[in-house]
């Protein structure tokens, strides 16, 4: 991964400064989102390990998913 990132940075270095800045913000946002997701997953795992989970039927799972993410049309 480090080699790929180094290659990408070399390619970005040849782009106009404004585009470099835009890309740096996009990368920073993506890294932050990744850290946030990893923390949510870790929190969920800790919760399950503590016995705080419950069994869901497929219907309940789909209902919860649609409530959070909107109904598929």
Secondary structure in CASP SS format (residue, H / E / C, confidence):
PFRMAT SS
TARGET T0000
AUTHOR 0000-0000-0000
METHOD secondary structure of the structure
MODEL  1
X C 1.00
X H 1.00
X H 1.00
X H 1.00
X H 1.00
X H 1.00
X H 1.00
X H 1.00
X H 1.00
X H 1.00
X H 1.00
X H 1.00
X H 1.00
X C 1.00
X C 1.00
X C 1.00
X H 1.00
X H 1.00
X H 1.00
X H 1.00
X H 1.00
X H 1.00
X H 1.00
X H 1.00
X H 1.00
X H 1.00
X H 1.00
X H 1.00
X H 1.00
X H 1.00
X H 1.00
X H 1.00
X H 1.00
X H 1.00
X H 1.00
X H 1.00
X H 1.00
X H 1.00
X H 1.00
X H 1.00
X H 1.00
X H 1.00
X H 1.00
X H 1.00
X H 1.00
X H 1.00
X H 1.00
X H 1.00
X H 1.00
X C 1.00
X C 1.00
X C 1.00
X C 1.00
X C 1.00
X C 1.00
X C 1.00
X C 1.00
X H 1.00
X H 1.00
X H 1.00
X H 1.00
X H 1.00
X H 1.00
X H 1.00
X H 1.00
X H 1.00
X H 1.00
X H 1.00
X H 1.00
X C 1.00
X C 1.00
X C 1.00
X C 1.00
END
